[in-house]
Amino acid sequence: MKKLKFYGDSRSGHCYKVQLLCAEMDIEYDWEEVDILSGDTRTAEFLMMNPNGRIPLLELPDGKHLAESNAILCYLADGSEFLASDAWSRAISLQWMFFEQYSHEPYIATSRFIIQYLGNPADKKIDLGQKRAGGISALGIMEQQLGEHDYVSGVAFNVADIALFAYTHIASEGGFDLDDFLNIRNWIKRIESRSRHIPMVKK
């Protein structure tokens, strides 16, 4: 039987999200490594699969393609313990996943991209500095939530935690020190101690 296939960059937190969920759910898949800096996502072949030219990209056995990391998480987790079945709990998880995309990723993930992918060039120093306040604010909101709950959307580990864990646990690679965020650090430890947890690939 044909497996799921992912196109992704193992250094990317967005791609790590789907790897982490697959490990938790014991989902087998094939992986095709994609180099975004070399233009692999801008080829005609790739753009036929995802016109937006982004990874991760999921290819289903029937040939359909699904893009956007958090959409992929919800698709894979549907019907499992990692995505609540009742409308309210599901909405809370989605609330935090939207928070990750709009209030967290643009600052923390983008800062990491500038430093780790682009080599922290001098012409990006201003951009990097402008992302500082937004990243600290996002971490502060998480810190407050995790002071009241073990996991971001409540008592259970689910796709919202995976979405936020991916870049939060490597926030230091984007210049964000977690020393002042005890609740976040404890949350990271809880996730890393899960029996099926896998670390992010380091190149």
Buried (B, 14 or more C-beta within 10 A) or exposed (E): EEEBBBBBBBBBBBBBBBBBBBBBEEEEBEBEBBEBEEEBBEEEEBEEBBEEBBBBBBBEEEEEEBBBBBEBBBBBBEEBEBBBEEEEBBEBBBEBBBBBBEBBBBBBBBBBBBBBEEEEEEEBEEEBEEBBEBBBEBBEBBBEBBEEEBBBBBEBBBBBBBBBBBBBBBBEBBBBEBEEBEBBBEBBEBBEEEEEEEEBEEE
